[in-house]
Amino acid sequence: MRIGQATAADSGMSDQDRRQRGQAIINHTVSEWAIKYAATAKPLTAAQESQLMRAVFDELFRAGRLQPLLDDPNVENIIINGCDTVRVDYADRPSKQWEPIARSDKELVGLINHISRMQGQGERALTPARPNMNMRLADGSRLAASAWVTPRPQVVIRRHRTRGLGLEDLIGMGTIDSTLAAFLRAAVRARMNIVVVGSQGVGKTSLLRAMAREIPATERVGTLESEYELHLHEDPHGPEVVAYEGRESNGERGPDGKLHGEITLSDLFPQLLRMSLRRVIVGEVRSKEVVPMLHSMNEGEGGSMCTLHARSPQLSIERLATLCLEAGIGMTEALAYRLIAQAIDLVVYIRLVDETELVGPDGLPGRKHRFVSHVMEITGIGEGGRPSHQMVFAPREEGRVREARAVPHNNISPTRLSALERAGLDRRHLLHPWGTWGDSLQTVVPL
C-alpha cells in the first residue's frame, strides 16, 4: 500500500525510480518489523534481515521465488510442472529438483502474469481465453507457459547465458576452433547467406549472435524475432540494427477467424524490407515467414542469416521445403527446392552431447559438449531437382583417430572460395585436416 501511494503521487516516475522508491520503502518497513519481532523472539541477524528485504523486493518487483534461479549464471533451463514440481538444468552439472515456487497452481499463474507486467509486456497474459503465452525476460531469457489446456500449468524458461559473446569467446568455450572462426568471420563479411541449424537448446542463437557481431558497424541490419533473443539492437559494438518483435493476440478472433492484435513475423516482413537494410536476420524460422526470408536472400545483396530446427545439416533442406509448402501460397515442391538452392550459401550445424548424467573412468561426472560439427555448402540444383551440397567442414576419422567436431574437408566451390579470400580468409586455414582443435574431443562414451 505504501509503495502504491508513493508511486501514485508521481505519475511521471520512471520504472527505475519506482523500483528505487519501492526498495527504500521495503527496507524501512522490514526494519520496523524486525525491531518489533526482536521484542518477542530471537532478533534477526543483519544477513537474515537483508535476505528478507531482497525476498520482498523480488516478490513485488521481480520474479518472486524464481529470481534466485534467474540470477544463477549456471542455470540453462527452468522447467515447471505445476507449482511444486520444478527441475533446473545446469550448464556444468546434472539437473536438479528445486523447491516449490508457489503455494498453488493458481498462484503460479499469477506469478507468470506478474512477471509479464513487470517486463512491460502486459499485453501477454495467461488466461482461460489465452491459455498459451510466450515472452522474453529482461535478461534475454525466453519464457513459454501453458495452462487450462494441460493438466497443470506448464512453464519453461530458457536462459541465454552467452549474451554479448563473439566468435573468440566461442573458441574458449569449445564451440568452434580458430579455423572455423576465421572461416565464419570471412563468410559473414563476404555477405554469404547462412542458416544455423541444430536441435533445441544447442546454442544456435548464441552462434548466430556471435556471427552477427562480425557485421561491419556501418551496415544497417534488420532483425525479426518472436521474442527478442539476439539483442543485437542493444549491442554497442554491433551494426546499426532495426529490431522487430512479433506480438501475441488478445485471445479473441474476428469474423474472418484471425486473432485480434496478433502480429506474426510474416506480417512484419514487408515493413522490415522497407527500412533500407543491407541484411536481414531472422531469429528462428518456424512458419510461413520462410518464404519472404528466402526471397529477401535471393533479391538482396546477401549476408542474411537465420536459425532453424533440424536434426542434421542435410535435413535442414527438407525442413525448409516443408515450411515453404505449409505456407499456404500454393508453392510446389520443385519451386521450394529451387528457391532454397538459389538463396542459401552455407548451412552451419551445431550439436549438443549431454553427458552430465554419466561418470567417466576417472570417477568425475561428464559434461555438456556444444560444438559445430558440419559446415555444408549449397552448390545449386542437383539430382531430382533438389539442392546439391558438399561438406566444407565435417567430422573426420582416420585409423584409430576420430574427431567428431568440424574440421576442414577442402571442399568448396572456387567462386565462394574467392569471395572468402577477398573477405580476409587465408586459404591455408582449409589445409589443416584436423583444424586447430588440439586433442580430439574427450567424451565419456565415444562418439
ZAKOLKOL-306293 format. One record per residue (C-alpha): x, y, z. Coordinates in steps of 0.5 Angstrom, whole numbers, plus 2048, in hexadecimal, padded with zeros to 3 digits. Layout:
<sites>
XYZ/...
</sites>
This chain:
<sites>
800800800/806805802/8098037FB/8038057F7/80180B7FB/80880E7FA/80880C7F2/80180E7F1/8038157F4/8088167EE/8058137E7/80B8157E4/8108117E8/81480C7E3/8158057E5/81C8057E7/81A80B7EC/8138077EE/8188017F0/81D8057F4/8178087F8/8148027F9/81B7FF7FB/81B805800/814803803/8157FC804/81C7FD807/81880280C/8127FD80D/8167F780E/81B7FA813/8157FD817/8127F6817/8197F3819/8197F781F/8127F5822/8147EE820/81A7EE824/8167F082A/8127E982A/8177E5827/81F7E4825/8217EA822/8237E981A/82A7EA818/82C7EF813/82C7EA80E/8257E780F/8227EE80F/8267EF808/8237E9806/81C7EA808/81D7F1804/81F7EE7FE/81A7E97FE/8147EE7FF/8177F27F9/8177EC7F5/8107EB7F6/80E7F27F5/8137F47EF/8167EE7EC/8147E67EB/8137E47F2/8167DD7F4/8187DC7ED/81D7E27EE/8237DE7F1/8237DA7EB/8237DF7E6/8297E27EA/82D7DC7EA/8317DC7E3/8327D57E3/82B7D47E2/8297D27DB/8217D07DB/81C7D07E1/8167CB7E0/8107CC7E4/80A7C77E4/8057CA7E9/8077CE7EF/80B7C87F2/80F7C47ED/8157C97EB/81B7C67E7/8217CA7E6/8267C87E0/82D7CB7E1/8337CC7DC/8387C97E1/8357C37E5/82F7BE7E5/8287C17E5/8257C27EC/81E7C27EF/81C7C97F2/8177CB7F8/8107CE7F6/8107D57F3/8097D67F5/8047D37FA/7FF7D17F5/7FE7D17ED/7F97D77EE/7FF7DB7F1/8047D87EC/7FF7DB7E6/7FF7E27EA/8077E27EA/8077E17E3/8037E67E2/8067EB7E7/80D7E97E3/80A7EB7DD/8077F27DF/80E7F37E3/8117F27DC/80D7F77D9/8097F27D5/8027F37D8/7FF7F17D1/8027EA7D2/7FE7E77D8/7FC7DF7D9/7F47DF7DA/7EF7DA7D8/7EE7DE7D2/7F57DE7D0/7F87D77D3/7FF7D87D0/8047DD7D1/80B7DF7CE/80F7E57D0/8167E77D2/8197E97D8/81E7EF7DA/8247EA7DA/8227E87D3/81F7E17D5/8197DE7D2/8137DC7D6/80E7D77D3/8087D67D7/8017D27D6/7FB7D17DB/7F47CE7DA/7F67CA7D4/7FB7C67D9/7F97C27DF/7FD7C77E3/8017CE7E1/8077CC7DD/80D7D27DD/8137D17D9/8197D77DA/81F7D67D5/8257DA7D7/8297DE7D3/8307DE7D7/8347E07D1/8317E67CF/8377EB7CD/83C7E67CB/8407E67C4/8437E07C0/8497E17C4/8457DF7CA/8427D97C7/8497D77C6/84B7D77CD/8447D37CE/8467CE7C9/8407CF7C5/8457D17BF/84C7D17BE/8507D67BB/8507D37B4/8487D37B4/8487DA7B7/84D7DD7B1/8487DA7AC/8417DC7AF/8447E37B0/8467E37A9/83F7E07A7/83C7E67AA/8407EB7A7/83F7E87A0/8387E97A1/8367E27A1/82F7E07A3/8307DB7A9/82B7D67AC/82D7D47B3/82A7CD7B5/8297C87BB/8247C67C0/8217C97C5/8267CC7CA/82C7CB7C7/82F7D27C6/82C7D47BF/82A7DB7C2/8317DC7C5/8357DA7BF/8307DF7BB/8317E57BF/8397E47BF/8397E47B8/8357EA7B7/83A7EE7BB/83E7ED7B5/83A7F17B1/83D7F87B0/83B7FD7B5/8398027AF/8347FD7AC/82C7FE7AD/8297F77AF/8227F57B1/8217EF7B6/81A7EB7B6/8187E77BC/8127E57C0/8157E77C7/81C7EB7C7/8227E67C8/8277E87C4/8277EF7C7/82C7F27C1/8287F97C2/82B7F97C9/8327F87C7/8367FE7C7/83C7FA7C3/8377F77BD/8347FA7B7/82E7FF7B6/8287FB7B8/8217FC7B7/81D7F77BB/8167F47BA/8137EF7BF/80C7EC7BE/8067ED7C2/8017E87C5/7FA7E97C4/7F57EA7CA/7F27E47C9/7EC7E67C5/7EA7E47BE/7E77E97B9/7E17E77B4/7E77E57AF/7EA7E07B4/7F07E47B5/7F37E57BC/7F27EC7BE/7F87F07C0/7FD7EB7BD/8037ED7B9/8077E77B6/80E7E77B3/80B7E67AC/8067EC7AE/80C7F07B0/8117EE7AA/80E7F37A5/80F7F97A9/8167F77AB/8187F77A4/8167FE7A3/81B8007A8/8218017A4/8257FB7A6/82B7F87A4/82A7F17A7/8247ED7AB/8257E97B1/81F7E47B3/8207E27BA/81C7DB7B8/8197D97B2/8137D57B4/80D7D67B0/80B7DA7A9/8107DF7AA/8157DB7A7/8127DD7A0/8147E47A1/81A7E37A4/81C7DE79E/81A7E4799/81E7E979D/8247E579D/8237E4795/8227EB794/8267EF799/82E7F0799/82F7E979D/8317E97A4/82B7E77A7/82A7E27AD/8257DE7B1/8257D77B5/8217D17B4/81F7CB7B8/8217C57B4/8257BE7B6/82A7BE7B1/82D7C37AC/82A7BF7A6/8237BF7AA/8237C77AA/8227C77A3/81C7C27A3/8197C77A9/81A7CD7A5/8167CA7A0/8117C77A4/8107CE7A7/80F7D17A0/80A7CC79F/8067CD7A5/8067D57A4/7FF7D47A0/8017D879A/8017D2795/8087D1794/80A7CB791/8107C6794/8147C878E/8147CF78F/8157CF796/81C7CB795/81E7D078F/81C7D6794/8217D2799/8267D1794/8277D8792/8267DB799/82B7D879D/8327D779D/8347D47A4/8317CF7A9/8347CF7B0/8327C97B4/8337CA7BC/8337C37C0/8327C27C8/8357BC7CB/8327BC7D2/8367B77D7/8347BA7DD/8317B47E0/8377B07DE/83D7AE7E2/8447AE7DF/8497A97E0/84D7AE7E5/8467AE7E9/8457B57E7/83E7B77E4/83D7B87DD/83C7BF7DA/8387C27D4/83B7C37CE/8397C87C9/83C7C97C2/83C7CA7BB/83C7C37B7/83B7C57B0/83B7CB7AB/8377C97A5/8387CD79E/8317CD79A/8347CD793/82E7CD78E/8297C978C/82A7C178C/8277BB78A/8207BA78A/81F7C278B/8227C2792/8277C7794/82E7C4794/8337C4799/83A7C379C/83D7C37A2/8427C87A3/8447C67AB/8417C07AE/8447BA7B3/84A7B67B1/84C7AF7B2/8537AC7B0/8557A67B3/8547A67BB/8547AE7BB/84D7B17BA/84B7B87BB/8437B97BC/8447C17BB/8447C47B5/84B7C47B1/84D7C67AA/84B7C27A4/84E7C679F/8477C679B/8457CD799/8437D0792/8487D478F/8437DA78F/8427DA796/8497D9798/84B7DF794/8467E3798/8487E179E/84F7E279D/84D7E979B/84A7EA7A2/8507E87A5/8517E17A5/8577DD7A5/8567D77A1/85C7D47A4/8577D37AA/8537CE7A6/8597CA7A5/8597C77AC/8567C07AC/8557C17B4/8537C87B4/8567CB7BB/8527C87C0/8587C57C3/8577BE7C6/8517BA7C4/84A7BB7C7/84A7B77CE/8447B47D0/8417AF7D5/83E7AB7CF/8427AB7C9/83E7AF7C3/
</sites>
